Amino acid sequence: MARPFDICIRGAGIVGRTLALQLASKRLRVALVDPRLGEVASPTEGHSDVRAYALNAASRALLQGLRCWPEVAHATPVLAMQVFGDAGGATRFDASDASAQALNWIVDVPELERLLAAAIGFQSLIERVDAPLAAPLTVVCEGKASRTREEFGVEFVATPYQQWALAARVDCALPHGQVARQWFAQAEGQGEIAALLPLDGPHGRRCAMVWSLAPERAQALQAATDEDFCLALQAASQDALGAVALASERHIWPLQHAQAAHWCGTSTLGAWVLAGDAAHTVHPLAGQGLNLGLGDVAELACVLEARPYWRSVGDLRLLRAYERARKAELALIGGAGDALQRLFSRNGAWARSLRNIGMRAFERSGPLKAWVTQRAMGTRGL
């Protein structure tokens, strides 16, 4: 007779799959609700997949422990990051200043999903199921549009930004040099944030582009000719990498800052807890969205592994400890990104002066800059 499931995970994206593998490594039996597991399906099925994530050292260590970290061609180390303001303000972060191998790694989503799916196929304590099954604990990893979260009556407080994200892959005339670049600017009276993130390994010329824009401008640029789009991107990126050419389709989506009111509780099915985008979403400017989700994975697995033998995995005391820890991290990381977005979205001479003076002061701040760098890299506490 098969051993009963300890945990049922609803949602099999990157966070759900990583959590399943991490819990199974702790000898917990997991039901993973994913009827398409093994197909390596994605939200862009039938289209080019432009998704790439900036993963920090903590996320890398977690995935390496599961033997799911991609080869360097699919996980490009970022040695430096340059950030430019709209009136001469600028700052730069260098891995060498932090005595680190890299600030972060830009990871191709399709390759990461493939590795996670393959690892799950070899893990006997994980069983793919087509529908939720009874277990002492249900973990909801279904993303920001989670139906289970609604089913459990959890309020999801979302504050839309007056921006949409526009993402694509581009080939550049000049090598990226393993430098991530970001530009804060005002265009047509509204704030914009353009980023070029290095791909294809240390010597690559391809970049993942993420551009946060006013909704109307995002839609117009998605519909523009390839030539007009590339000219607009070159202008926004100040020709830092020379001429650019589209290497993928362009995708757009609205941006929001959101958080579930409660991250754990009980229902008629037993105890439940939220993780990943089902619990929180943040602005992509700091590149921390998936890092926060994988941080949820690490914290929940740690809390469950450290429990006394007589406590169930569904014990609310454990789950509330997880919720407190992760809400504190979200308040720090997500709150900082939210504040930056709001500062750079404001128009007017006073706002422009304030943010650029602040950027120049931050560049000279020494210990503060080092602390922020360590937090973003995920190296504090490692």
C-alpha positions in Angstrom: 0.0 0.0 0.0 1.3 3.4 -1.0 2.4 5.8 1.8 -0.1 8.7 2.2 0.9 12.1 0.9 2.4 14.6 3.3 1.9 17.6 1.1 -0.2 18.5 -2.0 1.3 21.3 -4.1 -1.2 23.1 -6.4 0.7 24.7 -9.3 3.7 23.4 -11.1 5.6 26.4 -12.3 9.2 27.0 -11.2 8.3 27.7 -7.6 6.0 24.6 -7.3 8.4 22.3 -8.9 11.4 23.5 -6.9 9.3 23.2 -3.7 8.3 19.6 -4.6 11.9 18.6 -5.1 13.1 20.4 -1.9 10.4 18.7 0.2 11.0 15.3 -1.3 14.7 15.7 -0.5 13.5 16.0 3.2 11.7 12.6 2.8 8.2 14.1 2.5 5.8 12.5 0.0 4.4 15.1 -2.4 1.5 15.2 -4.8 2.2 17.8 -7.5 -1.0 19.0 -9.2 0.2 19.4 -12.8 -1.6 17.5 -15.6 1.0 18.8 -18.1 4.2 17.9 -16.2 6.8 16.5 -18.5 5.6 18.5 -21.5 7.7 21.5 -20.5 4.7 23.7 -21.4 4.8 27.4 -20.9 2.5 30.4 -21.0 4.0 31.3 -24.4 3.5 27.8 -25.9 3.4 28.2 -29.7 5.4 31.4 -29.5 9.0 32.3 -28.7 9.6 32.3 -25.0 11.2 35.6 -23.9 11.3 34.9 -20.2 14.5 35.2 -18.3 15.1 35.7 -14.6 17.8 37.4 -12.6 18.6 34.8 -9.9 20.8 35.7 -6.9 23.3 33.5 -5.0 20.6 32.2 -2.6 18.4 31.0 -5.5 21.5 29.5 -7.2 22.5 27.6 -4.1 19.0 26.2 -3.8 18.8 25.0 -7.4 22.3 23.7 -7.3 21.4 21.6 -4.3 18.7 20.0 -6.4 21.0 19.6 -9.4 18.9 21.9 -11.5 21.2 24.8 -12.2 21.7 25.4 -15.9 25.0 25.4 -17.7 26.7 28.8 -18.2 25.2 29.2 -21.7 21.8 29.3 -20.1 22.8 31.1 -16.8 25.0 34.1 -17.6 26.9 35.5 -14.7 26.4 39.3 -14.2 29.7 40.9 -13.2 28.5 44.4 -13.0 25.3 46.4 -13.1 25.0 50.0 -14.4 22.0 52.2 -13.5 21.4 55.5 -15.2 19.1 58.3 -14.1 17.4 60.9 -16.2 19.5 63.9 -15.3 23.1 62.6 -15.0 22.6 60.5 -12.0 24.3 57.1 -12.1 25.5 54.2 -10.0 27.4 51.0 -10.6 27.5 47.7 -8.7 30.5 45.4 -9.2 30.8 41.8 -8.1 34.5 42.3 -7.5 33.7 45.0 -4.9 31.7 42.4 -3.0 34.3 39.7 -3.5 31.7 37.7 -5.2 31.7 35.4 -8.3 28.7 37.4 -9.8 26.1 39.9 -8.7 23.5 37.5 -10.1 22.8 35.2 -13.0 20.4 35.7 -15.9 18.7 32.4 -16.4 16.8 31.1 -19.4 13.3 30.0 -18.3 12.8 27.1 -20.8 16.1 25.5 -19.8 15.4 25.8 -16.1 11.9 24.3 -16.5 13.4 21.4 -18.5 15.9 20.6 -15.7 13.2 20.8 -13.0 10.9 18.5 -15.0 13.7 16.0 -15.6 14.6 16.0 -11.9 11.0 15.4 -10.8 10.8 12.4 -13.2 13.6 10.8 -11.2 12.2 11.6 -7.7 10.1 8.6 -6.4 8.5 10.7 -3.6 6.9 13.1 -6.0 3.8 12.0 -7.9 2.1 14.0 -10.6 -1.6 14.2 -10.2 -4.4 15.7 -12.3 -6.4 17.1 -9.4 -5.8 18.0 -5.8 -5.6 15.2 -3.3 -6.1 15.0 0.5 -3.0 15.8 2.5 -2.2 17.4 5.9 -0.9 20.5 4.1 -1.8 22.1 0.7 0.7 24.6 -0.7 -0.7 27.0 -3.3 1.8 27.9 -6.0 -0.6 28.8 -8.8 0.6 32.3 -9.5 -1.0 35.7 -9.1 -4.3 34.5 -10.7 -4.6 31.6 -8.2 -8.1 30.0 -8.2 -7.3 28.1 -5.0 -6.5 31.3 -3.2 -10.0 32.6 -4.2 -11.5 29.2 -3.2 -10.0 29.7 0.3 -11.4 33.2 0.5 -8.1 35.0 0.8 -8.1 38.6 -0.1 -5.4 39.6 -2.7 -4.7 43.3 -2.4 -3.4 44.5 -5.7 -2.2 48.0 -6.6 -1.8 48.4 -10.3 1.2 50.5 -11.5 0.4 52.8 -14.4 2.9 50.8 -16.4 3.0 47.7 -18.5 6.1 45.5 -19.1 7.3 45.0 -22.6 9.7 42.0 -23.0 11.8 40.6 -25.9 15.1 39.2 -26.8 17.5 41.4 -28.8 20.8 40.9 -30.5 23.3 43.8 -30.0 26.1 45.0 -32.2 28.5 45.1 -29.2 29.1 42.3 -26.6 27.3 42.8 -23.4 30.5 42.1 -21.4 28.4 40.4 -18.6 27.0 43.8 -17.5 23.3 44.4 -16.8 22.2 47.9 -17.7 19.1 49.8 -16.6 17.9 53.3 -17.6 15.3 55.4 -15.6 13.9 58.1 -17.8 10.9 60.4 -18.5 9.2 60.0 -21.8 6.0 61.8 -22.9 5.6 63.0 -19.3 5.7 59.5 -17.7 8.4 57.5 -16.1 10.0 54.6 -18.0 12.5 51.9 -17.0 14.5 50.0 -19.6 16.8 47.1 -18.9 19.1 45.0 -21.0 20.2 41.8 -19.3 23.1 39.6 -20.6 22.4 36.2 -22.2 24.2 33.4 -24.0 27.2 33.3 -21.7 30.2 35.5 -21.0 30.9 36.4 -24.7 27.3 36.8 -25.8 25.7 39.7 -27.7 22.1 38.7 -27.0 20.2 40.4 -24.2 16.8 39.9 -22.5 15.0 43.3 -22.6 12.4 44.4 -20.1 10.9 47.8 -20.6 8.4 49.3 -18.2 6.2 51.9 -19.9 2.9 53.6 -19.9 0.2 51.2 -21.1 -0.5 53.1 -24.4 3.2 53.4 -25.2 3.8 49.7 -24.5 1.0 48.7 -26.8 2.3 51.1 -29.5 5.8 49.7 -29.3 4.6 46.2 -29.4 2.7 47.0 -32.6 5.5 49.1 -34.2 7.6 47.8 -37.0 10.8 46.0 -36.0 12.8 48.9 -37.3 10.9 51.6 -35.4 10.9 49.5 -32.2 14.7 48.9 -32.4 15.4 52.6 -33.0 13.2 53.5 -29.9 15.1 50.9 -27.8 18.5 52.2 -29.0 17.4 55.7 -27.9 16.2 54.5 -24.5 19.4 52.6 -23.9 21.6 55.5 -25.1 23.2 53.3 -27.8 25.1 51.5 -25.0 25.4 48.3 -27.0 25.1 49.8 -30.5 22.5 48.8 -33.0 20.0 46.2 -31.8 17.9 43.7 -33.7 14.9 41.8 -32.5 15.5 38.1 -31.8 12.0 37.2 -30.6 8.4 38.3 -30.5 7.4 41.1 -28.2 5.2 40.4 -25.2 3.4 42.9 -22.9 1.5 42.6 -19.6 0.3 45.0 -16.9 2.4 45.5 -13.7 1.2 45.5 -10.2 2.3 45.3 -6.6 0.2 42.8 -4.7 0.1 40.8 -1.5 -2.3 38.2 0.0 -3.8 39.3 3.3 -3.1 35.9 4.8 -0.6 33.4 3.7 -1.8 30.4 5.7 -4.9 29.0 7.3 -7.3 26.1 7.4 -10.2 24.9 5.3 -12.4 21.9 5.1 -9.5 20.2 3.3 -7.0 20.9 6.0 -4.2 23.4 6.4 -2.9 25.5 3.5 -0.1 28.0 2.8 0.7 30.3 -0.1 4.0 30.6 -1.9 5.4 32.6 -4.9 3.2 34.8 -6.9 0.1 33.4 -5.2 1.3 35.3 -2.1 3.0 38.4 -3.6 4.0 40.2 -6.8 6.5 43.0 -7.2 7.7 45.4 -9.9 10.4 43.8 -12.1 12.8 46.7 -11.8 14.9 45.1 -9.0 14.7 41.6 -10.6 13.6 40.0 -7.3 10.3 38.4 -8.2 11.4 34.8 -8.6 14.1 35.2 -5.9 11.3 36.0 -3.5 9.4 33.0 -4.6 12.4 30.7 -4.2 13.0 32.3 -0.9 9.5 31.1 0.1 10.6 27.6 -1.0 13.7 27.7 1.2 12.0 29.1 4.2 9.0 26.7 4.1 11.2 23.7 3.6 13.4 24.8 6.5 10.4 25.3 8.9 8.9 22.0 8.1 12.2 20.1 8.4 13.0 21.7 11.8 9.6 20.8 13.3 9.5 18.5 16.3 8.6 14.9 15.2 5.2 15.1 16.9 4.1 18.2 14.9 2.2 17.8 11.7 3.4 19.6 8.6 0.0 21.3 8.7 0.5 22.8 12.2 -0.5 26.5 12.0 2.3 27.5 14.4 4.8 26.4 11.9 3.0 28.0 9.0 2.6 31.3 10.8 6.3 31.4 11.5 6.9 31.0 7.8 4.4 33.7 7.0 6.1 36.2 9.4 9.5 35.6 8.0 8.5 35.9 4.4 6.3 39.0 4.9 9.3 40.7 6.6 11.5 39.9 3.6 8.8 41.1 1.2 8.4 44.4 3.1 12.1 45.1 2.7 12.8 43.9 -0.9 9.4 44.5 -2.4 8.9 47.8 -0.6 12.2 49.2 -1.8 11.4 48.3 -5.4 7.9 49.9 -5.0 9.4 53.1 -3.6 11.9 53.4 -6.4 9.2 52.9 -9.1 7.1 55.6 -7.6 10.0 58.0 -7.3 11.1 57.6 -10.9 7.5 57.7 -12.2 7.0 61.2 -10.9 7.5 64.1 -13.4 8.7 67.6 -12.6 12.0 69.3 -12.0 11.9 68.7 -8.2 11.4 65.0 -8.6 14.1 64.7 -11.2 16.6 66.7 -9.1 15.8 64.6 -6.0 16.2 61.2 -7.5 19.4 62.1 -9.3 21.0 63.7 -6.3 19.9 60.7 -4.3 21.5 58.4 -6.9 24.8 60.2 -6.8 24.8 60.2 -3.0 24.1 56.5 -3.0 27.0 55.9 -5.3 29.3 57.5 -2.7 27.6 55.9 0.3 30.0 53.1 1.0 28.6 50.8 3.7 24.9 51.5 2.6 25.7 50.6 -1.0 27.5 47.4 0.2 24.6 46.4 2.4 22.1 46.9 -0.4 24.3 45.0 -2.8 24.5 42.0 -0.4 20.7 42.0 0.1 20.0 42.0 -3.6 22.6 39.3 -4.2 21.0 37.1 -1.5 24.4 36.6 0.3 23.4 37.9 3.7 22.9 34.8 5.8 24.6 32.4 3.4 
